[in-house]
Amino acid sequence: MPIEYSLLCLLARNAGRVLTYSYILDHVWKSSVEGDVASLRVYMASLRKKIEPGSDRGKYIQTHIGIGYRMLLVSA
């Protein structure tokens, strides 16, 4: 399964919760090596470009600096 899809699924299953970098790495990469945080940031940026076009950045996924990421609950 592609990493971006795994990230999206993990965030969606935990919408509203802040997921730490190590939690995400454990569930997507199956390891939480500190150096992998840079790779996680690259994949998150790519995912955001696909689901949050233009000025909508931050509408669905929030960054909690030094902690991790959270998918927001958005009502239709």
All heavy atoms as a GROMACS GRO file, in nm:
protein
  601
    1MET      N    1   0.085  -0.117   0.000
    1MET     CA    2   0.000   0.000   0.000
    1MET      C    3   0.090   0.125   0.000
    1MET      O    4   0.181   0.134   0.081
    1MET     CB    5  -0.088  -0.004   0.126
    1MET     CG    6  -0.188   0.106   0.131
    1MET     SD    7  -0.304   0.104   0.272
    1MET     CE    8  -0.330  -0.064   0.310
    2PRO      N    9   0.064   0.219  -0.088
    2PRO     CA   10   0.147   0.340  -0.093
    2PRO      C   11   0.144   0.417   0.040
    2PRO      O   12   0.044   0.416   0.111
    2PRO     CB   13   0.083   0.423  -0.204
    2PRO     CG   14   0.008   0.325  -0.286
    2PRO     CD   15  -0.036   0.217  -0.192
    3ILE      N   16   0.253   0.480   0.071
    3ILE     CA   17   0.267   0.548   0.200
    3ILE      C   18   0.167   0.661   0.217
    3ILE      O   19   0.106   0.675   0.324
    3ILE     CB   20   0.412   0.597   0.220
    3ILE    CG1   21   0.503   0.475   0.240
    3ILE    CG2   22   0.423   0.692   0.339
    3ILE    CD1   23   0.650   0.506   0.252
    4GLU      N   24   0.145   0.742   0.114
    4GLU     CA   25   0.049   0.852   0.127
    4GLU      C   26  -0.090   0.800   0.160
    4GLU      O   27  -0.161   0.858   0.242
    4GLU     CB   28   0.044   0.936   0.000
    4GLU     CG   29   0.164   1.023  -0.019
    4GLU     CD   30   0.161   1.097  -0.150
    4GLU    OE1   31   0.058   1.095  -0.220
    4GLU    OE2   32   0.263   1.158  -0.183
    5TYR      N   33  -0.130   0.692   0.096
    5TYR     CA   34  -0.262   0.633   0.123
    5TYR      C   35  -0.268   0.581   0.266
    5TYR      O   36  -0.368   0.601   0.336
    5TYR     CB   37  -0.293   0.521   0.023
    5TYR     CG   38  -0.429   0.461   0.044
    5TYR    CD1   39  -0.544   0.530   0.007
    5TYR    CD2   40  -0.443   0.335   0.101
    5TYR    CE1   41  -0.669   0.476   0.027
    5TYR    CE2   42  -0.567   0.280   0.122
    5TYR     CZ   43  -0.681   0.351   0.085
    5TYR     OH   44  -0.805   0.296   0.106
    6SER      N   45  -0.162   0.518   0.313
    6SER     CA   46  -0.156   0.470   0.451
    6SER      C   47  -0.166   0.585   0.550
    6SER      O   48  -0.236   0.575   0.651
    6SER     CB   49  -0.027   0.392   0.476
    6SER     OG   50  -0.022   0.277   0.397
    7LEU      N   51  -0.098   0.695   0.521
    7LEU     CA   52  -0.106   0.814   0.605
    7LEU      C   53  -0.248   0.869   0.609
    7LEU      O   54  -0.301   0.900   0.717
    7LEU     CB   55  -0.012   0.923   0.555
    7LEU     CG   56   0.136   0.907   0.583
    7LEU    CD1   57   0.215   1.010   0.505
    7LEU    CD2   58   0.163   0.919   0.732
    8LEU      N   59  -0.310   0.880   0.494
    8LEU     CA   60  -0.446   0.933   0.485
    8LEU      C   61  -0.543   0.845   0.564
    8LEU      O   62  -0.625   0.896   0.640
    8LEU     CB   63  -0.489   0.944   0.338
    8LEU     CG   64  -0.627   1.002   0.313
    8LEU    CD1   65  -0.638   1.144   0.368
    8LEU    CD2   66  -0.657   1.000   0.164
    9CYS      N   67  -0.533   0.715   0.548
    9CYS     CA   68  -0.620   0.622   0.621
    9CYS      C   69  -0.599   0.633   0.771
    9CYS      O   70  -0.697   0.636   0.848
    9CYS     CB   71  -0.597   0.479   0.574
    9CYS     SG   72  -0.657   0.446   0.408
   10LEU      N   73  -0.475   0.639   0.815
   10LEU     CA   74  -0.444   0.649   0.957
   10LEU      C   75  -0.502   0.778   1.015
   10LEU      O   76  -0.565   0.778   1.121
   10LEU     CB   77  -0.293   0.642   0.980
   10LEU     CG   78  -0.247   0.648   1.126
   10LEU    CD1   79  -0.295   0.526   1.203
   10LEU    CD2   80  -0.095   0.658   1.132
   11LEU      N   81  -0.482   0.889   0.945
   11LEU     CA   82  -0.534   1.017   0.993
   11LEU      C   83  -0.687   1.016   0.996
   11LEU      O   84  -0.749   1.064   1.091
   11LEU     CB   85  -0.484   1.131   0.904
   11LEU     CG   86  -0.336   1.165   0.917
   11LEU    CD1   87  -0.292   1.254   0.803
   11LEU    CD2   88  -0.308   1.230   1.050
   12ALA      N   89  -0.749   0.959   0.893
   12ALA     CA   90  -0.896   0.955   0.886
   12ALA      C   91  -0.954   0.868   0.997
   12ALA      O   92  -1.057   0.905   1.057
   12ALA     CB   93  -0.940   0.904   0.749
   13ARG      N   94  -0.891   0.755   1.025
   13ARG     CA   95  -0.940   0.667   1.133
   13ARG      C   96  -0.929   0.734   1.270
   13ARG      O   97  -1.000   0.698   1.363
   13ARG     CB   98  -0.861   0.537   1.136
   13ARG     CG   99  -0.903   0.436   1.032
   13ARG     CD  100  -0.844   0.298   1.060
   13ARG     NE  101  -0.700   0.299   1.077
   13ARG     CZ  102  -0.611   0.281   0.979
   13ARG    NH1  103  -0.653   0.261   0.855
   13ARG    NH2  104  -0.482   0.283   1.005
   14ASN      N  105  -0.838   0.831   1.281
   14ASN     CA  106  -0.814   0.899   1.408
   14ASN      C  107  -0.847   1.048   1.399
   14ASN      O  108  -0.786   1.130   1.470
   14ASN     CB  109  -0.667   0.880   1.448
   14ASN     CG  110  -0.636   0.737   1.481
   14ASN    OD1  111  -0.669   0.689   1.588
   14ASN    ND2  112  -0.574   0.667   1.386
   15ALA      N  113  -0.941   1.084   1.314
   15ALA     CA  114  -0.978   1.224   1.294
   15ALA      C  115  -1.013   1.289   1.428
   15ALA      O  116  -1.081   1.230   1.511
   15ALA     CB  117  -1.094   1.236   1.197
   16GLY      N  118  -0.960   1.409   1.447
   16GLY     CA  119  -0.982   1.483   1.570
   16GLY      C  120  -0.876   1.460   1.676
   16GLY      O  121  -0.869   1.536   1.772
   17ARG      N  122  -0.795   1.357   1.660
   17ARG     CA  123  -0.688   1.326   1.755
   17ARG      C  124  -0.554   1.369   1.700
   17ARG      O  125  -0.528   1.352   1.581
   17ARG     CB  126  -0.681   1.176   1.781
   17ARG     CG  127  -0.798   1.120   1.858
   17ARG     CD  128  -0.784   0.971   1.881
   17ARG     NE  129  -0.655   0.938   1.939
   17ARG     CZ  130  -0.593   0.822   1.921
   17ARG    NH1  131  -0.647   0.728   1.846
   17ARG    NH2  132  -0.477   0.799   1.978
   18VAL      N  133  -0.468   1.422   1.786
   18VAL     CA  134  -0.331   1.454   1.745
   18VAL      C  135  -0.252   1.324   1.750
   18VAL      O  136  -0.248   1.257   1.853
   18VAL     CB  137  -0.267   1.559   1.837
   18VAL    CG1  138  -0.122   1.583   1.798
   18VAL    CG2  139  -0.346   1.689   1.834
   19LEU      N  140  -0.192   1.288   1.638
   19LEU     CA  141  -0.108   1.168   1.631
   19LEU      C  142   0.037   1.212   1.635
   19LEU      O  143   0.079   1.297   1.556
   19LEU     CB  144  -0.137   1.090   1.502
   19LEU     CG  145  -0.282   1.046   1.480
   19LEU    CD1  146  -0.294   0.968   1.350
   19LEU    CD2  147  -0.332   0.964   1.597
   20THR      N  148   0.114   1.155   1.726
   20THR     CA  149   0.254   1.192   1.738
   20THR      C  150   0.334   1.136   1.620
   20THR      O  151   0.291   1.041   1.554
   20THR     CB  152   0.315   1.138   1.869
   20THR    OG1  153   0.314   0.996   1.865
   20THR    CG2  154   0.240   1.191   1.990
   21TYR      N  155   0.449   1.196   1.598
   21TYR     CA  156   0.537   1.148   1.492
   21TYR      C  157   0.568   1.000   1.511
   21TYR      O  158   0.561   0.922   1.417
   21TYR     CB  159   0.669   1.227   1.489
   21TYR     CG  160   0.654   1.374   1.462
   21TYR    CD1  161   0.716   1.468   1.545
   21TYR    CD2  162   0.581   1.422   1.353
   21TYR    CE1  163   0.705   1.604   1.520
   21TYR    CE2  164   0.569   1.558   1.328
   21TYR     CZ  165   0.631   1.647   1.412
   21TYR     OH  166   0.620   1.781   1.387
   22SER      N  167   0.602   0.961   1.634
   22SER     CA  168   0.639   0.822   1.657
   22SER      C  169   0.521   0.728   1.636
   22SER      O  170   0.539   0.617   1.584
   22SER     CB  171   0.701   0.803   1.796
   22SER     OG  172   0.610   0.838   1.897
   23TYR      N  173   0.400   0.769   1.673
   23TYR     CA  174   0.281   0.686   1.650
   23TYR      C  175   0.261   0.663   1.500
   23TYR      O  176   0.237   0.551   1.456
   23TYR     CB  177   0.158   0.754   1.711
   23TYR     CG  178   0.031   0.674   1.696
   23TYR    CD1  179  -0.006   0.580   1.790
   23TYR    CD2  180  -0.054   0.694   1.586
   23TYR    CE1  181  -0.122   0.507   1.777
   23TYR    CE2  182  -0.170   0.622   1.572
   23TYR     CZ  183  -0.204   0.528   1.667
   23TYR     OH  184  -0.319   0.455   1.652
   24ILE      N  185   0.272   0.770   1.423
   24ILE     CA  186   0.255   0.759   1.277
   24ILE      C  187   0.363   0.670   1.218
   24ILE      O  188   0.334   0.582   1.137
   24ILE     CB  189   0.255   0.899   1.212
   24ILE    CG1  190   0.134   0.980   1.260
   24ILE    CG2  191   0.255   0.887   1.060
   24ILE    CD1  192   0.138   1.128   1.223
   25LEU      N  193   0.487   0.692   1.258
   25LEU     CA  194   0.597   0.611   1.205
   25LEU      C  195   0.579   0.464   1.240
   25LEU      O  196   0.602   0.377   1.157
   25LEU     CB  197   0.731   0.663   1.257
   25LEU     CG  198   0.772   0.801   1.205
   25LEU    CD1  199   0.894   0.852   1.281
   25LEU    CD2  200   0.798   0.799   1.056
   26ASP      N  201   0.535   0.436   1.362
   26ASP     CA  202   0.512   0.297   1.404
   26ASP      C  203   0.403   0.230   1.321
   26ASP      O  204   0.412   0.112   1.290
   26ASP     CB  205   0.472   0.289   1.551
   26ASP     CG  206   0.588   0.308   1.646
   26ASP    OD1  207   0.704   0.295   1.602
   26ASP    OD2  208   0.563   0.336   1.764
   27HIS      N  209   0.299   0.305   1.286
   27HIS     CA  210   0.186   0.246   1.215
   27HIS      C  211   0.200   0.247   1.063
   27HIS      O  212   0.135   0.168   0.996
   27HIS     CB  213   0.057   0.315   1.257
   27HIS     CG  214   0.014   0.275   1.394
   27HIS    ND1  215   0.070   0.330   1.508
   27HIS    CD2  216  -0.074   0.184   1.437
   27HIS    CE1  217   0.015   0.274   1.613
   27HIS    NE2  218  -0.072   0.184   1.573
   28VAL      N  219   0.280   0.336   1.009
   28VAL     CA  220   0.296   0.342   0.863
   28VAL      C  221   0.426   0.276   0.819
   28VAL      O  222   0.428   0.198   0.725
   28VAL     CB  223   0.288   0.488   0.812
   28VAL    CG1  224   0.315   0.496   0.663
   28VAL    CG2  225   0.149   0.545   0.842
   29TRP      N  226   0.536   0.308   0.887
   29TRP     CA  227   0.666   0.252   0.850
   29TRP      C  228   0.706   0.133   0.936
   29TRP      O  229   0.806   0.069   0.911
   29TRP     CB  230   0.776   0.358   0.862
   29TRP     CG  231   0.786   0.448   0.745
   29TRP    CD1  232   0.862   0.427   0.634
   29TRP    CD2  233   0.722   0.574   0.727
   29TRP    NE1  234   0.847   0.533   0.548
   29TRP    CE2  235   0.762   0.624   0.603
   29TRP    CE3  236   0.633   0.649   0.804
   29TRP    CZ2  237   0.717   0.746   0.553
   29TRP    CZ3  238   0.588   0.769   0.755
   29TRP    CH2  239   0.630   0.816   0.631
   30LYS      N  240   0.632   0.108   1.042
   30LYS     CA  241   0.659  -0.002   1.136
   30LYS      C  242   0.786   0.020   1.216
   30LYS      O  243   0.844  -0.072   1.270
   30LYS     CB  244   0.664  -0.139   1.066
   30LYS     CG  245   0.547  -0.167   0.976
   30LYS     CD  246   0.416  -0.166   1.051
   30LYS     CE  247   0.303  -0.204   0.957
   30LYS     NZ  248   0.178  -0.144   0.987
   31SER      N  249   0.833   0.146   1.222
   31SER     CA  250   0.947   0.181   1.306
   31SER      C  251   0.938   0.328   1.340
   31SER      O  252   0.875   0.405   1.268
   31SER     CB  253   1.080   0.153   1.236
   31SER     OG  254   1.102   0.246   1.133
   32SER      N  255   1.001   0.368   1.448
   32SER     CA  256   0.996   0.509   1.485
   32SER      C  257   1.136   0.566   1.502
   32SER      O  258   1.167   0.633   1.598
   32SER     CB  259   0.915   0.528   1.614
   32SER     OG  260   0.972   0.457   1.719
   33VAL      N  261   1.220   0.537   1.407
   33VAL     CA  262   1.356   0.592   1.408
   33VAL      C  263   1.345   0.744   1.392
   33VAL      O  264   1.276   0.793   1.305
   33VAL     CB  265   1.440   0.531   1.294
   33VAL    CG1  266   1.578   0.593   1.292
   33VAL    CG2  267   1.447   0.380   1.310
   34GLU      N  268   1.412   0.816   1.477
   34GLU     CA  269   1.402   0.963   1.478
   34GLU      C  270   1.430   1.025   1.342
   34GLU      O  271   1.368   1.122   1.304
   34GLU     CB  272   1.498   1.020   1.584
   34GLU     CG  273   1.477   1.167   1.611
   34GLU     CD  274   1.343   1.198   1.674
   34GLU    OE1  275   1.291   1.116   1.752
   34GLU    OE2  276   1.290   1.308   1.647
   35GLY      N  277   1.521   0.969   1.266
   35GLY     CA  278   1.554   1.023   1.134
   35GLY      C  279   1.441   1.015   1.034
   35GLY      O  280   1.442   1.081   0.933
   36ASP      N  281   1.342   0.931   1.060
   36ASP     CA  282   1.230   0.915   0.968
   36ASP      C  283   1.132   1.032   0.972
   36ASP      O  284   1.044   1.041   0.888
   36ASP     CB  285   1.155   0.786   0.998
   36ASP     CG  286   1.231   0.662   0.954
   36ASP    OD1  287   1.324   0.674   0.873
   36ASP    OD2  288   1.196   0.554   1.002
   37VAL      N  289   1.143   1.120   1.071
   37VAL     CA  290   1.052   1.234   1.080
   37VAL      C  291   1.066   1.323   0.957
   37VAL      O  292   0.967   1.375   0.907
   37VAL     CB  293   1.075   1.313   1.211
   37VAL    CG1  294   0.994   1.441   1.213
   37VAL    CG2  295   1.040   1.227   1.331
   38ALA      N  296   1.186   1.337   0.904
   38ALA     CA  297   1.206   1.418   0.783
   38ALA      C  298   1.131   1.356   0.665
   38ALA      O  299   1.066   1.428   0.588
   38ALA     CB  300   1.354   1.431   0.751
   39SER      N  301   1.136   1.225   0.653
   39SER     CA  302   1.061   1.158   0.545
   39SER      C  303   0.912   1.175   0.565
   39SER      O  304   0.838   1.198   0.470
   39SER     CB  305   1.094   1.008   0.543
   39SER     OG  306   1.229   0.988   0.512
   40LEU      N  307   0.866   1.166   0.688
   40LEU     CA  308   0.724   1.185   0.719
   40LEU      C  309   0.680   1.324   0.674
   40LEU      O  310   0.574   1.339   0.613
   40LEU     CB  311   0.699   1.165   0.868
   40LEU     CG  312   0.559   1.198   0.920
   40LEU    CD1  313   0.452   1.117   0.847
   40LEU    CD2  314   0.552   1.177   1.070
   41ARG      N  315   0.759   1.424   0.701
   41ARG     CA  316   0.723   1.562   0.662
   41ARG      C  317   0.711   1.575   0.511
   41ARG      O  318   0.623   1.644   0.460
   41ARG     CB  319   0.827   1.660   0.716
   41ARG     CG  320   0.818   1.678   0.865
   41ARG     CD  321   0.915   1.783   0.914
   41ARG     NE  322   0.903   1.796   1.058
   41ARG     CZ  323   1.005   1.801   1.141
   41ARG    NH1  324   1.128   1.795   1.095
   41ARG    NH2  325   0.985   1.813   1.270
   42VAL      N  326   0.799   1.510   0.437
   42VAL     CA  327   0.794   1.514   0.291
   42VAL      C  328   0.665   1.449   0.241
   42VAL      O  329   0.595   1.504   0.156
   42VAL     CB  330   0.918   1.446   0.229
   42VAL    CG1  331   0.902   1.429   0.079
   42VAL    CG2  332   1.044   1.525   0.261
   43TYR      N  333   0.632   1.332   0.294
   43TYR     CA  334   0.509   1.264   0.254
   43TYR      C  335   0.384   1.343   0.292
   43TYR      O  336   0.287   1.348   0.217
   43TYR     CB  337   0.502   1.123   0.313
   43TYR     CG  338   0.583   1.023   0.236
   43TYR    CD1  339   0.706   0.980   0.283
   43TYR    CD2  340   0.537   0.972   0.115
   43TYR    CE1  341   0.782   0.888   0.212
   43TYR    CE2  342   0.612   0.881   0.043
   43TYR     CZ  343   0.733   0.839   0.092
   43TYR     OH  344   0.807   0.748   0.020
   44MET      N  345   0.386   1.406   0.409
   44MET     CA  346   0.271   1.488   0.450
   44MET      C  347   0.254   1.608   0.358
   44MET      O  348   0.142   1.644   0.323
   44MET     CB  349   0.287   1.533   0.595
   44MET     CG  350   0.271   1.422   0.696
   44MET     SD  351   0.110   1.338   0.689
   44MET     CE  352   0.003   1.470   0.740
   45ALA      N  353   0.363   1.670   0.318
   45ALA     CA  354   0.355   1.784   0.226
   45ALA      C  355   0.296   1.741   0.092
   45ALA      O  356   0.211   1.811   0.035
   45ALA     CB  357   0.493   1.846   0.205
   46SER      N  358   0.337   1.625   0.044
   46SER     CA  359   0.285   1.573  -0.081
   46SER      C  360   0.136   1.540  -0.069
   46SER      O  361   0.056   1.572  -0.158
   46SER     CB  362   0.364   1.449  -0.122
   46SER     OG  363   0.313   1.395  -0.240
   47LEU      N  364   0.097   1.479   0.042
   47LEU     CA  365  -0.044   1.446   0.064
   47LEU      C  366  -0.128   1.572   0.072
   47LEU      O  367  -0.236   1.581   0.012
   47LEU     CB  368  -0.057   1.365   0.194
   47LEU     CG  369  -0.197   1.326   0.237
   47LEU    CD1  370  -0.265   1.241   0.132
   47LEU    CD2  371  -0.193   1.254   0.371
   48ARG      N  372  -0.079   1.672   0.142
   48ARG     CA  373  -0.152   1.799   0.152
   48ARG      C  374  -0.173   1.864   0.017
   48ARG      O  375  -0.280   1.920  -0.010
   48ARG     CB  376  -0.076   1.895   0.242
   48ARG     CG  377  -0.098   1.870   0.387
   48ARG     CD  378  -0.034   1.983   0.465
   48ARG     NE  379  -0.086   1.982   0.598
   48ARG     CZ  380  -0.012   1.999   0.705
   48ARG    NH1  381   0.118   2.019   0.693
   48ARG    NH2  382  -0.066   1.998   0.824
   49LYS      N  383  -0.073   1.861  -0.068
   49LYS     CA  384  -0.087   1.920  -0.202
   49LYS      C  385  -0.201   1.854  -0.279
   49LYS      O  386  -0.266   1.918  -0.360
   49LYS     CB  387   0.043   1.907  -0.281
   49LYS     CG  388   0.150   2.002  -0.234
   49LYS     CD  389   0.277   1.983  -0.315
   49LYS     CE  390   0.389   2.068  -0.259
   49LYS     NZ  391   0.517   2.044  -0.327
   50LYS      N  392  -0.223   1.727  -0.254
   50LYS     CA  393  -0.327   1.654  -0.325
   50LYS      C  394  -0.467   1.676  -0.268
   50LYS      O  395  -0.564   1.680  -0.343
   50LYS     CB  396  -0.295   1.504  -0.325
   50LYS     CG  397  -0.171   1.475  -0.407
   50LYS     CD  398  -0.131   1.330  -0.398
   50LYS     CE  399  -0.004   1.308  -0.481
   50LYS     NZ  400   0.046   1.173  -0.470
   51ILE      N  401  -0.478   1.688  -0.135
   51ILE     CA  402  -0.612   1.701  -0.077
   51ILE      C  403  -0.648   1.842  -0.032
   51ILE      O  404  -0.763   1.868  -0.002
   51ILE     CB  405  -0.633   1.603   0.041
   51ILE    CG1  406  -0.546   1.638   0.160
   51ILE    CG2  407  -0.611   1.460  -0.004
   51ILE    CD1  408  -0.579   1.560   0.286
   52GLU      N  409  -0.550   1.933  -0.028
   52GLU     CA  410  -0.574   2.070   0.014
   52GLU      C  411  -0.517   2.167  -0.090
   52GLU      O  412  -0.419   2.234  -0.065
   52GLU     CB  413  -0.509   2.097   0.150
   52GLU     CG  414  -0.563   2.010   0.262
   52GLU     CD  415  -0.496   2.038   0.395
   52GLU    OE1  416  -0.381   2.085   0.397
   52GLU    OE2  417  -0.559   2.012   0.497
   53PRO      N  418  -0.579   2.172  -0.207
   53PRO     CA  419  -0.524   2.257  -0.314
   53PRO      C  420  -0.529   2.407  -0.280
   53PRO      O  421  -0.618   2.451  -0.208
   53PRO     CB  422  -0.611   2.224  -0.434
   53PRO     CG  423  -0.739   2.179  -0.375
   53PRO     CD  424  -0.703   2.112  -0.246
   54GLY      N  425  -0.434   2.479  -0.332
   54GLY     CA  426  -0.432   2.625  -0.322
   54GLY      C  427  -0.434   2.678  -0.180
   54GLY      O  428  -0.357   2.636  -0.095
   55SER      N  429  -0.526   2.770  -0.155
   55SER     CA  430  -0.531   2.839  -0.026
   55SER      C  431  -0.602   2.759   0.083
   55SER      O  432  -0.616   2.807   0.194
   55SER     CB  433  -0.600   2.974  -0.043
   55SER     OG  434  -0.733   2.954  -0.086
   56ASP      N  435  -0.646   2.638   0.052
   56ASP     CA  436  -0.715   2.555   0.151
   56ASP      C  437  -0.619   2.480   0.242
   56ASP      O  438  -0.661   2.398   0.322
   56ASP     CB  439  -0.807   2.453   0.081
   56ASP     CG  440  -0.933   2.518   0.027
   56ASP    OD1  441  -0.964   2.630   0.068
   56ASP    OD2  442  -1.000   2.455  -0.056
   57ARG      N  443  -0.488   2.504   0.230
   57ARG     CA  444  -0.390   2.432   0.311
   57ARG      C  445  -0.421   2.452   0.459
   57ARG      O  446  -0.446   2.562   0.504
   57ARG     CB  447  -0.248   2.478   0.280
   57ARG     CG  448  -0.209   2.452   0.135
   57ARG     CD  449  -0.116   2.332   0.123
   57ARG     NE  450  -0.109   2.285  -0.013
   57ARG     CZ  451  -0.031   2.336  -0.107
   57ARG    NH1  452   0.049   2.434  -0.080
   57ARG    NH2  453  -0.032   2.284  -0.229
   58GLY      N  454  -0.422   2.343   0.531
   58GLY     CA  455  -0.453   2.347   0.674
   58GLY      C  456  -0.600   2.326   0.702
   58GLY      O  457  -0.641   2.323   0.817
   59LYS      N  458  -0.681   2.311   0.598
   59LYS     CA  459  -0.824   2.292   0.616
   59LYS      C  460  -0.855   2.153   0.670
   59LYS      O  461  -0.948   2.134   0.748
   59LYS     CB  462  -0.897   2.313   0.484
   59LYS     CG  463  -1.047   2.297   0.492
   59LYS     CD  464  -1.114   2.325   0.361
   59LYS     CE  465  -1.264   2.306   0.373
   59LYS     NZ  466  -1.332   2.332   0.246
   60TYR      N  467  -0.779   2.053   0.629
   60TYR     CA  468  -0.806   1.916   0.669
   60TYR      C  469  -0.700   1.858   0.763
   60TYR      O  470  -0.732   1.775   0.847
   60TYR     CB  471  -0.817   1.824   0.546
   60TYR     CG  472  -0.927   1.866   0.452
   60TYR    CD1  473  -0.897   1.911   0.325
   60TYR    CD2  474  -1.060   1.863   0.491
   60TYR    CE1  475  -0.997   1.950   0.238
   60TYR    CE2  476  -1.160   1.902   0.406
   60TYR     CZ  477  -1.129   1.946   0.279
   60TYR     OH  478  -1.229   1.986   0.194
   61ILE      N  479  -0.576   1.899   0.747
   61ILE     CA  480  -0.468   1.843   0.829
   61ILE      C  481  -0.393   1.958   0.897
   61ILE      O  482  -0.346   2.050   0.831
   61ILE     CB  483  -0.369   1.761   0.744
   61ILE    CG1  484  -0.441   1.644   0.677
   61ILE    CG2  485  -0.254   1.710   0.831
   61ILE    CD1  486  -0.356   1.569   0.577
   62GLN      N  487  -0.385   1.950   1.029
   62GLN     CA  488  -0.310   2.048   1.106
   62GLN      C  489  -0.177   1.990   1.150
   62GLN      O  490  -0.169   1.871   1.182
   62GLN     CB  491  -0.384   2.086   1.234
   62GLN     CG  492  -0.492   2.185   1.218
   62GLN     CD  493  -0.551   2.225   1.354
   62GLN    OE1  494  -0.540   2.152   1.451
   62GLN    NE2  495  -0.612   2.341   1.357
   63THR      N  496  -0.075   2.076   1.152
   63THR     CA  497   0.055   2.037   1.205
   63THR      C  498   0.063   2.087   1.348
   63THR      O  499   0.032   2.204   1.376
   63THR     CB  500   0.169   2.100   1.124
   63THR    OG1  501   0.160   2.055   0.989
   63THR    CG2  502   0.305   2.064   1.181
   64HIS      N  503   0.102   2.001   1.438
   64HIS     CA  504   0.128   2.040   1.576
   64HIS      C  505   0.279   2.030   1.592
   64HIS      O  506   0.334   1.921   1.612
   64HIS     CB  507   0.053   1.950   1.673
   64HIS     CG  508  -0.096   1.971   1.667
   64HIS    ND1  509  -0.161   2.055   1.755
   64HIS    CD2  510  -0.190   1.926   1.580
   64HIS    CE1  511  -0.289   2.058   1.723
   64HIS    NE2  512  -0.309   1.980   1.618
   65ILE      N  513   0.345   2.144   1.580
   65ILE     CA  514   0.491   2.152   1.575
   65ILE      C  515   0.553   2.083   1.696
   65ILE      O  516   0.515   2.108   1.810
   65ILE     CB  517   0.537   2.298   1.564
   65ILE    CG1  518   0.483   2.357   1.434
   65ILE    CG2  519   0.690   2.308   1.570
   65ILE    CD1  520   0.500   2.507   1.421
   66GLY      N  521   0.648   1.994   1.667
   66GLY     CA  522   0.717   1.921   1.771
   66GLY      C  523   0.641   1.802   1.825
   66GLY      O  524   0.691   1.728   1.908
   67ILE      N  525   0.516   1.783   1.778
   67ILE     CA  526   0.432   1.674   1.829
   67ILE      C  527   0.390   1.580   1.717
   67ILE      O  528   0.421   1.461   1.720
   67ILE     CB  529   0.307   1.729   1.900
   67ILE    CG1  530   0.346   1.818   2.017
   67ILE    CG2  531   0.217   1.615   1.946
   67ILE    CD1  532   0.232   1.898   2.077
   68GLY      N  533   0.316   1.631   1.619
   68GLY     CA  534   0.266   1.546   1.512
   68GLY      C  535   0.162   1.615   1.426
   68GLY      O  536   0.170   1.735   1.402
   69TYR      N  537   0.060   1.538   1.385
   69TYR     CA  538  -0.042   1.588   1.293
   69TYR      C  539  -0.181   1.548   1.341
   69TYR      O  540  -0.197   1.448   1.411
   69TYR     CB  541  -0.022   1.529   1.152
   69TYR     CG  542   0.110   1.569   1.091
   69TYR    CD1  543   0.221   1.486   1.100
   69TYR    CD2  544   0.125   1.691   1.026
   69TYR    CE1  545   0.342   1.522   1.044
   69TYR    CE2  546   0.246   1.728   0.970
   69TYR     CZ  547   0.353   1.643   0.979
   69TYR     OH  548   0.473   1.679   0.924
   70ARG      N  549  -0.281   1.626   1.298
   70ARG     CA  550  -0.420   1.594   1.330
   70ARG      C  551  -0.506   1.622   1.208
   70ARG      O  552  -0.494   1.728   1.145
   70ARG     CB  553  -0.469   1.681   1.446
   70ARG     CG  554  -0.618   1.665   1.471
   70ARG     CD  555  -0.665   1.735   1.594
   70ARG     NE  556  -0.637   1.877   1.589
   70ARG     CZ  557  -0.701   1.966   1.664
   70ARG    NH1  558  -0.791   1.928   1.750
   70ARG    NH2  559  -0.670   2.092   1.655
   71MET      N  560  -0.593   1.527   1.174
   71MET     CA  561  -0.692   1.550   1.069
   71MET      C  562  -0.812   1.611   1.138
   71MET      O  563  -0.862   1.559   1.240
   71MET     CB  564  -0.731   1.422   0.998
   71MET     CG  565  -0.836   1.445   0.891
   71MET     SD  566  -0.864   1.302   0.786
   71MET     CE  567  -0.742   1.335   0.658
   72LEU      N  568  -0.857   1.723   1.085
   72LEU     CA  569  -0.970   1.794   1.145
   72LEU      C  570  -1.102   1.727   1.104
   72LEU      O  571  -1.115   1.671   0.996
   72LEU     CB  572  -0.971   1.940   1.099
   72LEU     CG  573  -0.847   2.020   1.136
   72LEU    CD1  574  -0.854   2.159   1.075
   72LEU    CD2  575  -0.832   2.028   1.286
   73LEU      N  576  -1.198   1.736   1.194
   73LEU     CA  577  -1.333   1.692   1.163
   73LEU      C  578  -1.401   1.808   1.091
   73LEU      O  579  -1.417   1.916   1.148
   73LEU     CB  580  -1.409   1.657   1.292
   73LEU     CG  581  -1.352   1.541   1.373
   73LEU    CD1  582  -1.420   1.534   1.508
   73LEU    CD2  583  -1.369   1.411   1.297
   74VAL      N  584  -1.438   1.787   0.966
   74VAL     CA  585  -1.498   1.893   0.884
   74VAL      C  586  -1.640   1.853   0.850
   74VAL      O  587  -1.663   1.745   0.794
   74VAL     CB  588  -1.416   1.916   0.755
   74VAL    CG1  589  -1.478   2.026   0.671
   74VAL    CG2  590  -1.271   1.949   0.789
   75SER      N  591  -1.733   1.940   0.884
   75SER     CA  592  -1.873   1.909   0.851
   75SER      C  593  -1.903   1.953   0.708
   75SER      O  594  -1.843   2.048   0.657
   75SER     CB  595  -1.968   1.979   0.947
   75SER     OG  596  -1.947   2.118   0.944
   76ALA      N  597  -1.993   1.882   0.644
   76ALA     CA  598  -2.025   1.910   0.503
   76ALA      C  599  -2.116   2.028   0.488
   76ALA      O  600  -2.179   2.076   0.571
   76ALA     CB  601  -2.092   1.787   0.442
   0.00000   0.00000   0.00000
